[in-house]
């Protein structure tokens, strides 16, 4: 069966409006997530949606898929108001393929494809027709997977293509691809986009959310840029440059203040050579006492894995020296004993024990406790240490007997910071240190990192958040698991984003 003889994908007459957001505004509490956003997607085309973290991309997807009801503005599909009261009708208009596939792993491919429309006979589910219909859908969209295969056994590429086939078989007019290549290697990403181009040529319509500008230029006809919840531009990809898009994503932001840009001199405290792991390869880096070094890069670049491996969380090979002393790899306790403390990216999984009290979390690491002659932990020191950290980090409520799981996200992260600082580290590694916290907590946490630097601690910040990186003296940019660029003192946001996005836009 060729593309010409297949049933045409949904979407209607090529070029007509499939989905349109007009002056959409959405608040979450005091946070204005979208501020009068306009977006129009036309049939038979692929439209890109880009912006830095927090720009509003996920909220736009939530509005399009019916997850979020806008506070004001109009959402239409094919010129008609969105059916907010009819979820089944909504699916005919838009479906989303997320970077983490939403398949049910223990069911077969056929069951996942036809889950809410399984054919039935007088005895119940007609499994023969189920497999036959699934095989027809898979053939129709050139997906080479057995209908009887277990969905949990598919690789990420196959799972995402299966989600696309499922959406098309439902008749969805618009398919949203939300960071579809974040977990794919370059070959799988190329095959995915070849499928997107083929389906688009047959009439399918896509909205692509991506951090990778080369993907936008590769497959998109138009691109819309969001910044701080506002649309700052919509362009034909044939008439705009990567530098233009970077400038619109970043805006007019002054360079980091001089206090954050002053170079730190002195012999290296941390020396890393030939450092390799599952997601990063042959890294060399040095950092001096009191220096804040940023490791930046897009999702999948390996930046977070490097930071966690340096802190002993995750397997790695190579050589790590701290003041000339070799650091054992792959053990958090060994890293702590040597003088390296880690603030992990996922505080819930690796940074705290939600059911334990604040003081117990703050004093979890053995190195931060004093013991008596019989090896008994000093309760007085525990109380004093917890109280001082609670005050220093402005943990609210300011009580050590509260379960840390009852705190807000920002205050939980302060406790994670406090536990790392309590070990009095010579090197502090902060991975995504302000992710998911409020603005006030973010300011507090970044001030803590600056203060640690001022006291002589070497700080490694692994992030793609510009606010996190502005406190750094140097920023090392990673791509595909390797160091690609180093930006020294005086870098601008535009230079950094250009380096992260791979546009090579590092000139003033």
C-alpha positions in Angstrom: 0.0 0.0 0.0 1.6 3.3 -1.1 1.1 6.8 0.4 -1.0 7.7 -2.6 -3.5 4.9 -2.1 -3.8 5.2 1.6 -6.7 6.9 3.3 -5.9 10.6 3.7 -5.0 11.7 7.2 -7.5 14.0 8.9 -7.1 17.7 8.9 -9.4 18.9 6.1 -8.5 21.0 3.1 -4.8 21.8 3.0 -4.2 25.3 4.4 -7.4 25.9 6.3 -7.3 26.7 10.0 -7.3 23.5 12.1 -6.8 25.1 15.5 -6.6 28.7 16.7 -5.9 30.3 20.0 -7.0 34.0 20.2 -5.8 36.2 23.1 -5.6 33.2 25.4 -4.9 34.0 29.1 -4.3 31.5 31.8 -3.3 31.9 35.4 -2.2 29.4 38.0 -2.7 31.2 41.3 -0.6 34.4 41.2 1.4 33.1 38.2 0.4 34.4 34.8 1.3 31.4 32.6 -0.2 32.8 29.3 -0.8 36.4 28.6 -3.0 37.0 25.5 -1.4 34.3 23.3 -2.4 33.9 19.7 -1.6 30.8 17.7 -3.0 29.4 14.4 -2.1 26.0 12.9 -3.1 25.3 9.3 -4.1 22.0 7.8 -1.4 19.9 6.1 1.4 21.9 7.7 3.8 21.5 10.7 4.0 24.4 13.0 6.8 24.8 15.5 6.4 26.2 19.1 9.6 27.3 20.8 10.7 29.2 23.9 12.9 28.9 26.9 11.8 26.9 30.1 8.8 28.7 31.6 7.8 30.5 28.4 4.4 28.9 28.4 4.7 26.0 25.9 3.4 23.3 28.2 0.4 25.5 29.1 -0.4 26.0 25.4 -0.4 22.3 25.0 -2.6 21.9 28.1 -5.1 24.4 26.6 -5.1 22.7 23.2 -5.6 19.2 24.7 -8.4 20.4 27.1 -6.3 19.8 30.2 -6.5 23.6 31.1 -9.5 25.8 30.6 -8.3 29.3 29.6 -9.4 32.2 31.9 -10.1 34.3 28.9 -9.7 34.2 25.1 -11.1 31.9 22.4 -10.0 28.4 21.3 -11.5 27.1 18.1 -11.1 24.0 16.0 -11.9 24.4 12.3 -13.5 27.7 13.1 -15.9 26.2 15.7 -15.6 26.7 19.5 -13.7 24.0 21.4 -16.0 21.3 22.9 -15.0 21.8 26.5 -18.0 19.7 27.7 -17.3 16.8 25.3 -13.9 15.0 25.8 -14.6 12.4 23.1 -15.3 15.0 20.5 -12.2 16.8 21.6 -10.1 13.8 20.6 -11.3 14.1 17.1 -9.7 17.5 17.0 -6.3 17.1 18.8 -4.1 14.4 20.2 -0.7 14.7 21.9 2.3 12.5 21.7 4.5 13.2 24.7 8.2 12.5 25.1 7.3 9.8 27.6 4.8 7.6 25.7 1.5 7.1 27.4 0.9 3.5 26.4 -0.2 0.8 28.8 2.9 -1.4 28.9 1.3 -4.7 29.9 -1.2 -4.6 27.0 -0.5 -5.5 23.4 0.0 -3.1 20.6 -3.5 -3.9 19.3 -5.1 -3.3 22.6 -3.4 0.0 23.0 -4.4 1.1 19.5 -8.1 0.2 20.0 -8.4 0.5 23.8 -11.7 2.5 23.9 -13.2 1.0 20.7 -12.4 -2.7 20.9 -14.6 -4.7 18.5 -17.1 -7.0 20.3 -19.2 -10.0 19.5 -21.9 -11.8 21.6 -19.1 -13.4 23.7 -17.3 -10.2 24.5 -14.2 -8.7 22.9 -13.6 -10.1 19.4 -9.9 -10.6 19.5 -9.6 -11.8 15.9 -11.1 -8.5 14.6 -9.0 -6.6 17.1 -5.8 -8.0 15.7 -7.0 -7.5 12.1 -8.0 -3.9 12.6 -4.8 -3.1 14.4 -2.8 -4.8 11.6 -4.6 -2.6 9.1 -3.8 0.6 11.1 -0.2 -0.4 11.4 0.1 -1.1 7.7 -1.7 2.1 6.8 0.9 4.2 8.6 3.9 2.0 7.8 4.6 1.0 11.4 6.4 -2.3 11.4 5.3 -3.7 14.7 3.4 -6.9 15.4 -0.2 -6.3 16.8 0.4 -9.0 19.4 3.7 -7.4 20.7 3.7 -6.2 24.3 3.7 -2.4 24.3 6.2 -2.4 27.2 8.7 -4.2 25.0 8.7 -1.5 22.3 11.6 1.0 22.2 10.9 4.7 22.5 10.9 5.3 18.8 8.4 2.5 18.1 6.2 3.7 21.0 6.1 7.3 19.7 5.2 6.1 16.2 2.5 3.9 17.7 1.1 7.0 19.5 1.0 8.9 16.2 -0.7 6.0 14.4 -3.3 5.8 17.2 -4.0 9.5 17.0 -4.4 9.4 13.2 -6.7 6.3 13.4 -8.9 8.3 15.8 -9.2 10.9 13.1 -7.5 13.6 15.1 -7.1 16.8 13.0 -4.0 18.0 14.8 -1.2 16.0 16.4 0.9 17.7 19.0 4.5 16.4 19.2 5.8 17.5 22.7 9.6 17.2 22.7 9.4 14.0 20.7 13.2 13.5 20.3 14.3 14.1 23.9 14.8 10.4 24.4 15.8 9.4 20.9 19.3 9.1 19.4 20.0 11.0 16.1 19.1 8.0 13.9 15.8 7.5 15.5 15.0 11.2 15.5 15.8 11.3 11.7 13.4 8.4 11.1 10.7 10.0 13.2 10.8 13.2 11.3 10.9 11.4 8.0 7.6 9.8 9.0 6.3 13.3 10.0 7.2 14.7 6.6 5.6 11.8 4.8 2.4 12.1 6.8 2.3 15.8 6.4 2.7 15.3 2.6 -0.4 13.1 2.8 -2.3 15.8 4.6 -1.6 15.4 8.4 -1.1 18.4 10.6 1.4 18.7 13.4 2.4 21.1 16.2 6.0 20.5 17.2 7.3 21.6 20.5 11.1 21.4 20.6 14.2 22.9 22.1 16.2 22.0 19.0 16.1 24.8 16.4 17.6 22.5 13.7 14.5 20.3 14.1 12.2 23.3 13.7 14.0 24.3 10.5 14.0 20.7 9.3 10.3 19.9 9.5 8.3 23.1 10.3 6.6 25.5 7.9 6.0 28.1 10.5 7.3 28.8 14.0 5.8 30.7 16.9 8.1 32.0 19.7 6.9 32.4 23.3 8.6 34.4 26.0 7.4 34.9 29.6 3.9 33.7 28.6 3.5 36.0 25.6 3.8 35.4 21.9 6.7 37.5 20.6 6.6 36.4 16.9 5.3 34.0 14.3 7.5 33.4 11.2 7.9 31.3 8.1 10.9 29.1 8.7 12.0 30.0 5.2 12.2 33.7 6.1 13.8 33.7 9.6 17.2 32.7 10.9 18.3 30.8 14.0 19.9 34.0 15.4 16.6 35.8 15.0 14.8 33.1 17.0 17.4 33.0 19.7 17.1 36.8 20.1 13.3 36.5 20.4 13.5 33.7 22.9 15.9 35.5 25.2 14.9 39.2 24.8 16.9 42.1 26.0 18.6 40.9 29.1 21.7 42.5 30.5 24.9 40.4 31.0 25.5 38.8 34.4 26.6 41.3 37.1 30.3 41.9 37.6 30.2 40.1 40.9 29.2 36.9 39.1 31.6 37.4 36.3 34.9 38.0 38.1 37.4 35.3 37.3 38.6 33.1 40.1 42.3 32.4 40.2 44.3 29.7 41.9 45.2 26.1 41.3 42.4 23.8 40.5 40.5 22.3 43.4 38.6 19.8 41.2 40.2 18.1 38.3 38.2 15.7 36.1 39.7 13.8 33.2 38.4 11.1 30.8 35.1 11.1 32.7 32.6 8.9 30.9 29.2 7.4 31.7 26.1 6.1 29.9 25.1 9.6 28.7 28.4 11.4 28.6 31.8 10.8 27.1 35.5 11.6 27.8 35.0 14.9 29.7 37.8 17.0 31.0 37.2 19.9 33.3 38.8 21.9 36.2 37.3 24.2 38.8 39.1 26.4 41.4 38.2 27.1 45.0 35.4 29.6 45.2 34.6 29.2 41.5 31.0 28.6 40.2 31.1 26.6 37.0 28.0 26.0 34.9 27.3 22.8 32.9 24.6 23.8 30.4 22.8 22.0 27.6 19.5 20.8 26.4 17.6 17.8 27.8 19.6 14.8 26.7 22.9 16.6 26.5 24.2 14.7 29.5 24.7 17.8 31.8 22.6 16.4 34.7 24.1 12.9 34.5 27.6 14.4 34.7 26.7 16.3 37.9 25.1 13.4 39.6 27.9 11.0 38.6 30.5 13.5 40.1 28.4 13.3 43.3 28.6 9.5 43.3 25.0 8.9 42.0 25.4 6.8 38.9 28.2 4.7 37.4 31.1 6.4 35.7 34.7 5.9 34.7 37.7 8.2 34.5 39.7 10.2 37.1 38.4 12.7 39.6 40.8 14.5 41.9 39.8 16.8 44.8 42.8 18.8 46.0 45.0 16.0 44.6 43.1 13.2 46.3 41.4 10.7 44.1 37.6 10.5 44.6 36.1 7.0 44.4 33.4 6.8 41.7 29.8 5.4 41.9 29.3 5.9 45.7 27.6 8.9 47.2 29.0 8.1 50.7 32.6 8.0 49.3 32.0 11.3 47.5 30.7 12.9 50.8 33.6 11.5 52.8 36.0 13.1 50.2 34.3 16.4 50.4 31.8 16.4 47.4 28.1 17.1 48.3 25.3 16.6 45.7 22.0 18.4 45.3 20.3 15.9 43.0 17.8 16.9 40.2 14.9 14.9 41.7 14.5 15.8 45.3 11.7 13.3 45.8 13.7 10.3 44.5 17.1 11.1 45.8 17.2 14.3 47.8 14.9 13.8 50.8 12.8 11.3 52.8 9.3 12.8 52.7 7.9 11.1 55.8 10.8 12.1 58.0 11.1 15.3 60.0 12.9 18.4 58.7 15.7 18.0 61.3 16.2 14.3 60.4 16.5 15.2 56.7 19.0 18.0 57.4 21.2 15.7 59.4 21.0 12.5 57.3 24.6 12.5 56.2 26.9 11.0 58.8 29.6 13.6 58.2 27.5 16.4 59.5 27.0 14.8 63.0 29.2 14.8 66.0 29.2 11.7 68.2 30.1 11.1 71.8 32.6 8.6 73.1 30.2 5.7 72.7 29.4 6.6 69.1 26.0 8.1 70.0 24.7 11.0 67.9 24.7 14.2 69.8 21.1 15.3 70.0 22.1 18.8 71.1 24.3 19.2 68.0 21.5 17.8 65.8 19.0 20.4 67.2 21.5 23.3 66.9 22.5 22.4 63.3 18.9 22.0 62.2 17.9 25.3 63.7 20.8 27.2 62.2 20.1 25.8 58.7 16.4 26.4 59.0 17.2 30.1 59.8 19.9 30.4 57.2 17.8 29.0 54.4 14.5 30.6 55.6 12.7 27.3 55.7 9.0 27.8 56.4 7.4 26.9 58.7 10.5 27.4 60.8 10.0 24.1 62.7 12.3 21.1 62.8 9.6 18.6 63.8 7.4 19.0 60.6 7.5 16.2 58.0 9.5 17.5 55.1 6.8 16.1 52.7 4.3 18.6 54.2 6.4 21.6 53.0 6.0 23.5 49.8 8.3 22.6 46.9 10.5 25.6 47.5 10.9 24.8 51.2 11.6 21.1 50.4 14.4 22.2 48.1 15.8 24.4 50.9 16.0 21.4 53.1 17.8 19.4 50.4 20.3 22.3 50.1 20.7 22.4 53.9 21.5 18.7 54.0 24.3 19.2 51.5 25.7 22.3 53.2 25.7 20.5 56.6 28.5 18.3 55.3 30.7 21.4 54.9 31.7 20.3 51.4 34.7 21.5 49.4 32.7 20.9 46.2 29.0 21.5 46.0 27.2 20.1 42.9 23.7 21.5 42.3 21.7 19.7 39.5 18.7 21.7 38.3 18.8 23.5 41.7 15.8 25.7 41.3 13.5 23.5 39.2 9.9 23.6 40.3 10.3 26.3 43.0 8.6 29.7 43.5 10.4 32.9 42.7 11.2 33.8 46.3 12.7 30.4 47.0 14.7 30.6 43.8 16.2 33.8 44.9 17.1 32.4 48.3 18.7 29.2 46.8 20.8 31.1 44.2 22.0 33.5 47.0 23.0 30.4 49.0 25.1 29.1 46.1 26.7 32.6 45.8 27.5 32.6 49.5 29.0 29.1 49.3 31.3 30.4 46.6 32.3 33.5 48.6 33.3 31.2 51.4 35.6 29.2 49.1 33.4 26.3 48.1 33.7 25.1 44.5 30.2 25.1 43.0 29.1 23.1 39.9 25.7 24.1 38.6 24.1 21.8 36.0 21.1 23.5 34.4 19.6 25.1 31.3 17.8 27.8 33.4 19.4 31.1 32.6 18.7 32.4 36.1 20.8 29.5 37.5 23.6 30.0 35.0 23.9 33.8 35.4 25.6 33.3 38.8 28.4 31.2 37.1 31.9 32.5 36.4 32.2 30.1 33.5 29.7 28.0 31.6 30.6 24.8 29.8 28.0 23.8 27.2 27.3 20.2 26.4 25.8 18.6 23.3 25.3 14.9 22.8 27.2 13.9 25.9 30.3 16.0 25.1 31.7 19.4 25.9 31.1 21.6 22.9 31.7 25.2 24.0 33.1 27.2 26.9 31.9 30.7 27.7 34.1 32.8 29.9 33.3 35.9 32.0 31.1 38.4 30.3 28.9 36.1 28.3 25.5 37.3 27.4 22.2 35.4 27.5 22.0 35.5 23.7 25.5 33.9 23.4 24.7 31.2 25.9 21.3 30.3 24.3 22.9 30.3 20.9 25.6 27.9 22.2 23.0 25.7 23.9 20.8 25.6 20.8 23.7 24.8 18.6 23.3 27.9 16.4 27.0 28.9 16.9 25.6 32.4 17.6 28.3 33.4 20.0 29.3 36.7 18.6 28.1 40.0 20.2 
